[in-house]
């Protein structure tokens, strides 16, 4: 059960982080920059999680 739910959650988290990056890029302000940084850090966490098994 866990093997089926975890990839779906990762895909949803990926699209949420991607949304934050795109939304923050389209507007100007400190809060939007923070949204971009949170989205970027989420994408980096997903990349780290993927590459962790190959080390």
C-alpha positions in Angstrom: 0.0 0.0 0.0 2.8 2.4 0.9 4.6 1.6 -2.4 1.6 2.8 -4.3 0.8 6.0 -2.3 4.3 7.4 -2.0 5.0 8.0 -5.8 1.6 9.7 -6.1 2.5 12.0 -3.2 5.9 12.8 -4.8 4.2 13.7 -8.1 1.7 15.9 -6.3 4.5 17.6 -4.3 6.5 18.1 -7.5 3.6 19.9 -9.2 3.0 22.0 -6.1 6.6 23.1 -6.0 6.6 23.8 -9.7 3.5 25.9 -9.2 5.2 27.9 -6.5 8.2 28.6 -8.7 6.1 29.7 -11.7 3.8 31.7 -9.6 6.6 33.5 -7.8 8.3 34.3 -11.1 5.3 35.9 -12.6 5.0 38.6 -9.9 7.3 40.9 -8.0 7.8 41.2 -4.2 9.4 39.6 -1.3 6.7 37.1 -0.6 6.8 35.9 -4.1 10.5 35.5 -3.9 10.0 33.4 -0.8 7.4 31.3 -2.6 10.0 30.7 -5.4 12.7 29.7 -2.8 10.3 27.3 -1.1 9.4 25.7 -4.4 13.0 25.4 -5.4 14.0 23.9 -2.1 11.1 21.4 -2.5 12.4 20.4 -6.0 15.9 20.0 -4.6 14.6 17.7 -1.8 12.8 15.6 -4.4 16.0 15.4 -6.5 18.0 14.5 -3.4 15.5 11.8 -2.5 15.7 10.3 -6.0 19.5 10.3 -6.1 19.9 9.0 -2.5 19.4 5.4 -3.6 22.3 5.6 -6.2 25.0 6.7 -3.8 
